[in-house]
């Protein structure tokens, strides 16, 4: 198979779009989990488990995007869809709205993380009460 034909076929089957969307959503999930699990003792092991699940899911998503097409009648195997069939795609407005929404969620998580870290740094540490010596 010619590499030019291979990349053209990847583009035709929307594998690149699925990969980019999956990576962005996986990154958001990781950031959300790292913010929400702040202070949890097993945080690192939970994040490693999340990364493993995301990697396995990425392989599955790439297989699905290669083997199936989303048609108005539902999901069909790529071999059963004619090459010249007009399939629904995202408009530029929908894609821009998705990117802006993703950026807003990411910036919101960043602000939440910054506020949480400043609150923890500014809060006084509780210490054991000291007793005054009586004369």
C-alpha positions as CSV (number, residue, x, y, z in Angstrom):
1,X,0.0,0.0,0.0
2,X,1.3,3.4,-0.9
3,X,1.8,5.7,2.1
4,X,0.0,8.6,0.3
5,X,-3.0,6.3,-0.2
6,X,-2.8,5.2,3.4
7,X,-2.9,8.8,4.8
8,X,-5.7,9.7,2.3
9,X,-7.7,6.8,3.6
10,X,-7.1,7.8,7.2
11,X,-8.3,11.3,6.3
12,X,-11.4,9.9,4.5
13,X,-12.3,7.7,7.4
14,X,-11.9,10.6,9.9
15,X,-9.3,8.8,11.9
16,X,-7.3,12.0,12.4
17,X,-10.3,13.9,13.7
18,X,-11.2,11.1,16.1
19,X,-7.6,10.9,17.4
20,X,-7.4,14.7,18.0
21,X,-10.8,14.8,19.7
22,X,-9.9,11.7,21.9
23,X,-6.5,13.3,22.9
24,X,-8.2,16.6,23.9
25,X,-10.9,14.8,25.9
26,X,-8.3,12.5,27.5
27,X,-6.2,15.5,28.5
28,X,-9.3,17.2,30.1
29,X,-10.2,14.0,32.0
30,X,-6.6,13.8,33.3
31,X,-6.6,17.4,34.4
32,X,-10.0,17.1,36.0
33,X,-9.0,14.0,37.8
34,X,-5.8,15.5,39.1
35,X,-7.7,18.6,40.4
36,X,-10.5,16.5,41.9
37,X,-8.2,14.0,43.5
38,X,-6.1,16.7,45.2
39,X,-5.2,15.5,48.7
40,X,-6.2,11.8,48.1
41,X,-3.4,9.6,49.3
42,X,-3.6,7.1,46.4
43,X,-3.7,9.9,43.8
44,X,-0.7,8.8,41.8
45,X,-1.9,5.2,41.4
46,X,-5.4,6.4,40.4
47,X,-3.9,8.7,37.8
48,X,-1.7,5.9,36.4
49,X,-4.8,3.6,36.2
50,X,-6.6,6.4,34.4
51,X,-3.8,6.8,31.9
52,X,-3.8,3.0,31.2
53,X,-7.5,3.0,30.6
54,X,-7.2,6.1,28.3
55,X,-4.5,4.4,26.3
56,X,-6.5,1.2,25.9
57,X,-9.6,3.3,25.0
58,X,-7.5,5.1,22.4
59,X,-6.6,1.9,20.6
60,X,-10.3,0.9,20.7
61,X,-11.4,4.3,19.4
62,X,-8.9,4.2,16.5
63,X,-10.2,0.7,15.5
64,X,-13.8,1.9,15.6
65,X,-13.1,5.0,13.5
66,X,-11.2,2.9,11.0
67,X,-13.7,0.1,10.7
68,X,-17.0,2.0,10.9
69,X,-18.7,5.1,9.3
70,X,-21.4,7.2,10.9
71,X,-24.2,7.5,8.4
72,X,-27.6,9.1,8.8
73,X,-28.9,5.5,9.1
74,X,-26.5,4.7,11.9
75,X,-23.1,3.1,12.2
76,X,-22.1,1.0,9.2
77,X,-19.0,-1.0,8.3
78,X,-16.7,1.1,6.0
79,X,-16.8,-1.6,3.3
80,X,-20.6,-1.3,3.1
81,X,-20.5,2.5,2.5
82,X,-19.8,3.7,-1.1
83,X,-16.7,5.8,-1.5
84,X,-18.7,8.6,-3.1
85,X,-21.4,8.7,-0.4
86,X,-22.0,12.1,1.2
87,X,-21.7,11.6,4.9
88,X,-22.6,14.2,7.6
89,X,-19.7,16.2,8.9
90,X,-19.3,18.9,11.5
91,X,-19.7,22.4,10.3
92,X,-17.0,24.9,11.1
93,X,-19.3,26.6,13.6
94,X,-19.9,23.3,15.5
95,X,-16.2,22.6,15.5
96,X,-15.3,26.1,16.7
97,X,-17.9,25.8,19.5
98,X,-16.4,22.5,20.5
99,X,-12.9,24.0,20.7
100,X,-14.1,27.1,22.6
101,X,-16.1,24.9,25.0
102,X,-13.1,22.7,25.6
103,X,-10.8,25.7,26.2
104,X,-13.3,27.2,28.6
105,X,-13.5,23.9,30.6
106,X,-9.7,23.7,30.6
107,X,-9.3,27.3,31.8
108,X,-11.9,26.8,34.4
109,X,-10.0,23.8,35.8
110,X,-6.8,25.8,35.8
111,X,-8.5,28.7,37.7
112,X,-9.9,26.1,40.2
113,X,-6.5,24.6,40.7
114,X,-4.9,28.0,41.2
115,X,-7.5,29.2,43.7
116,X,-7.3,25.9,45.6
117,X,-3.5,26.1,45.8
118,X,-3.6,29.8,47.0
119,X,-6.3,28.9,49.6
120,X,-4.1,26.1,50.9
121,X,-1.0,28.3,51.1
122,X,-2.9,31.2,52.8
123,X,-4.7,29.1,55.4
124,X,-2.9,29.1,58.8
125,X,-1.6,25.8,59.9
126,X,-3.4,24.5,63.0
127,X,-1.0,23.7,65.8
128,X,-1.4,22.2,69.2
129,X,-2.5,24.8,71.8
130,X,0.3,26.0,74.1
131,X,-0.3,26.3,77.8
132,X,0.7,29.4,79.6
133,X,2.8,29.0,82.6
134,X,1.0,30.0,85.7
135,X,3.0,32.0,88.3
